Amino acid sequence: MVVWNPWHGCHKISPGCANCYVYRRDESIGIDASVVRKTESYDNPLKKNRKKEYFITPETGIVYTCMTSDFFLSDADKWRQGCWDIIRERKDLKFHIITKRIDRFEQCIPDDWGSGWENVTICSTCENQEMTDYRLPILIKLPIKHREVISEPILGEINMEKYLATGLIEHVTCGGESGDNARPCDFRWIQEIRRECIRNSIPFTFKQTGSVFIKDGKTYHIDRKDQMMQAKKSRHNYYPGMGNAYSIRYTLPDRMDLFERLQRSGFRSKFHLDNKDKEYIKEKGMKTIMEHARDFVTNRLSAENPENDGKQTPMKGHPVFIAQHATACCCRSCIEKWHHIPTGKKLSASEQSYIVDVIMDWINKEIR
């Protein structure tokens, strides 16, 4: 990869900007980051060596554009057309443009943009639910060939599934905030967006933990040099069909503790077998009920990305369905949240057996 900064400096416009790394760095060397200026790097993609070969080649990797400003900043309107000319000339390079100003996009594109340029990816940021619901509807409606979403720094729980379900977003990246005044990043927020990506077969990257990282209710303060490595070690990146989730370490819950927690859940504890369910079990026998449970788990839950995940288990119609909701074995997201078995992987034979055992334990308790 290579970074191309044709101009430098920006203005803060949303909560994600509060602790901007550009402002922090510039302040440390006595520069006012709110002053926007054209840089000496303006025409870097066109520069050549003595052999008249481009310094930046396709082998160099993705050209991340305007990383110390915003490409669609109004202060840069007078310089932007020249950048588009450079990007058009260098069709052999792939340019990634990350912006908080997706609402200015249509005002800033060249006349020949059409339905988008193949060598340009537009990445819209969204740090919280408010910015998600403002920016992503704009992003998916614009004439763009390649769209990505970056939630960094992530500042709260975000649901972006309805935007991912359009099939127009190619990648999602999440990460925490760095710096002395960093706001916390809760691992649960990362996991939920990852699950949304898995359900929609969209690649997901957990880029960094941030300085203040919350996991399982505990708060960790992580040095800047370790934040990306700790995120990588979690093995929570996801690329469909690549088997990333198989290396995620987890521990199954203690069975007694699990059932106590389920009983304390207002939603889970409301499920019970009625007389009709009990009569059905008596008629079929527990062996047959267990076979039904195995069949449901294998056919509805075991795939890497089960069809209609989250809605595949009816609320009634079979004792096993009731048991699945009561024990949080109804979908892969609930199985991850309650039983710690990662989403994004095919369930092993032992994991399937564990789920069937939990379901049958609950049914036996209800029968007794």
Steps between C-alpha positions, in 0.01 A plus 500: 500500500597864459354821641439799272418829674438769236393743774526515878273633774131458574203617707324289763138422413378203708569309826762280332713811439530599868843341555622514140847353462597770246417775750693317774806453285497853357456654844808312624713676237335841522278480189136609479321202342192710421698688234458315169794519260607334177804277548814425304362147457214629284616327180681202657318233292644660184860529616761288320858390551793557262385208288167678460326229701232589754613489862153375596411181315215249529741279695530775761142422602192706579543879491329635814402851403480809721566335836588827678191683376173418325486468121157668490589790730362827357834676560653269236244561226756696297751210503278195466454499122875469458494190721219348295712559189789314664274213608358477148850493349615229743228246423751228589491601868226435756408809704318482834332820618378509862253777584268640766350725233319252280217755484726723282593222257271594212617861515862390465515239221638560149271532198595158364444312827188325367413198717842513664860418419624145534828605664337705779354369828303742715505424875247677720567517872234456767599514865159463664140418411412860415779533244425149368139590432599833342795399283434145385164570327687764300791265425284219360300732272800670336650398163805314638660179373659398830372593847643424843411600855745593775382523859812637663498621764190302592327688782200281577287209392411528130247313289573537129345176379229655282772682304718190473199303376490712182808313377663830400760518778816297433687519830457622858786604730463571873742622763538683829640845570863572586657785695508626859133601500373196311141397553441131575439229242287208619577168334127426491455783246767346279348152525150621412611678181706192411188283537307739275775470239501120521123483451544706184823332378700824520872503592571652841821634656556569869785748456597605852379483860558865581661621823206414727361158419212327680467122479274282714432798726868566570679816386850476353739787427703404194816668371480646151763259369290200607151604388510362147675181609245433775217543250673261261558245778126491569464339154173682446566605141256330264525418132224276363614145442854560632453324835628789716270415790640149548798644688293704750556363848197459726383313810154348530301629798453299816167321451359586844602864467351511149159382618504743790570789262229382261254493789588860585429613143151640465483382139651151537313414820158559347525187283342182634355180360121486511292186538481449124881508475534253787247265345694514172821409680328214683357369172826523302744413776814685606718314253297633207492852647880489524518394136281796408730731698806364319328549166403862578850584623669340201272643234418843643799600713818320400596688181759780501226744408161329552217606272273760659710497817316659791163399360547131426346366823121536543368608838259205514400182318745253655640446853855535366421845359380612844812353660728673249364843593504418872866397481620763248572230242265652244753675270873542464502848653330377818728197511803731489364738763390231746720200420811675358517287184618746232289597203652475154601133520333166437404332826711194574342168597589560866350852492180365349487229768549762771206706369276191479596406857408848628163484320427153638606599853243778494228271362571244773475769768165611356368144490598445863 
